[in-house]
Amino acid sequence: MRPFLKSIAGLTAGLCLALCSPLATAAPQPSDSAVKKTMRKATQFMVETVSTNGGYVWSYLPDMSRRWGELEAKPSMIWVQPPGTATMGHLFLDAYHATGDEYYYTAAEKAAAALIFGQQDNGGWHYFIDFGGEASTKQWYDTIGKNAWRMEEFQHYWGNATYDDDGTVEAMTFILRLYLEKHDPKYKPSLDKAIDFVLKSQYPNGGWPQRYPLKYEFSHHGQPDYTSYITFNDDVAAGNVHFLILCYQALGETRVLDAINRGMNIYILAQNGAPQAGWALQYTPDLKPAGARTYEPKSLSAHTTASAIRQLMDFYKLTGDTKYLAPIPAALDWLDSVRLPGEKPLYPSFVELGTNKALYTHREGSNVVNGHYYADYNPEHTLRHYSSTRSINVAKLRQDYEKLKATPPEEASKDSPLKYGVAKPLPRYFLIEEHSDSDLNHSRVAETAGQLVKSLNKDGWWPTELKSTSNPYIGDGSPTPTEGDYRSTHVGDKTDTSPYIADKPVIGISTSAYIDNMKALIGALNAKDTNENKKK
């Protein structure tokens, strides 16, 4: 995992696309020229055939008759949310560093141009960019978006920018990288706008809302608009802190230091008091736990608490300040108190405030019009698309905490970018590990590379099972539920445009597969270089 950026595996954890099936027999180790030729051919196909004005969605049918981001997209749309356009930009820069081929830099510039076109005046980004304009975007929301039953974040068009699902942080980190590559001044205005967006959208107490500028217009099933709430879900706060640290590290931007400190301190301020010393997914601006989507009830969250513990340990390594370790023991004890019975280390996604009881989420109905979500204490027939339980290795968290607590502050923070005081280059790669540490690993990477060289088809793409699909829009749902049991399905009736797992996946073009396969090929080049250097 590269510093301050989630691995692509994490970024695409919710994406239901299969990579190319392994070949039955191992392919021979390919030459560097064969690897580079494969990389170039696959990239040319994505850039010159697949992209829309330099941008990408997540998957495509081979004839381009349908395409998808998190939901079905129009031909005029590209996705910002990973693994979309910004992730592709990061991949192009990684490939450029691995090969020195200017074609990849040009591809990265095209991705940046698409992102800058869609960057809002406030400096942030939406989930997607529609080159068809505002009317086209609104028409999409009025049809596909509002009928995606479980995708409540797409059921209303706020018109502002979002921190949800890493879209904005991924885009602005890519623009930062591209600017630093050759210091081309044409990228500086976009970068400055992005930095300003993060600074001005931060609450005085250090938290960030899910969306900005703040809006309060969408009351859903009687619940208030949650998009102004301080958000820990999907590591919104941590992502912004890490982006600002990159700006300080690479640009010497001292104006971000106060925001960094407040962004780290919000984790301390937001922790609930003992004995329920956990964290919620989101909070009101005055730091009261709050609900969000209708299947995210007001509660404390075990998985958010585990993430907060990891972030606090990271903050100690960044600062050497023991105040970031102080909240951890009580949080670990609380996690122990809510572990569910059984051999597996399962914890509730939602824990009721006050009672410490696990809450389980359910739904009734068949579509967005007649259906609704609710929470209770019944563990039967829970949602499949949003698990009511999470697997958390609390023992490992406790072990890591004890080890870090025993590490002196100056030792723990010796490599912190906050301690350098001068600009320091960013990592060479963002999506892959730069070095391989074993010949065994090199052999495995070489074998994978051989398979990928062999399996690229004549047109330049890796045939991939598109396990995720969706119903095409056929009209709004009926107020009368369709017969059937949709309590634990990913999709409701035929009017529900939410993504679901196909019974018979079709073969198509996957942006995620391209990214992962390119990562493997870049890794093969780097592993070979590393092992050759060891022999010298």
Beta strands, then each sheet from edge to edge (+ up, - down):
strand 1: 59-60
strand 2: 67-68
strand 3: 77-79
strand 4: 128-130
strand 5: 161-162
strand 6: 211-212
strand 7: 230-231
strand 8: 282-283
strand 9: 289-290
strand 10: 346-348
strand 11: 350-351
strand 12: 358-364
strand 13: 372-376
strand 14: 389-391
strand 15: 464-470
strand 16: 499-510
sheet 1: 2+ 1- 16+ 15-
sheet 2: 3+ 4-
sheet 3: 5+ 6-
sheet 4: 7+ 8- 9+
sheet 5: 10+ 14-
sheet 6: 11+ 12- 13+
end
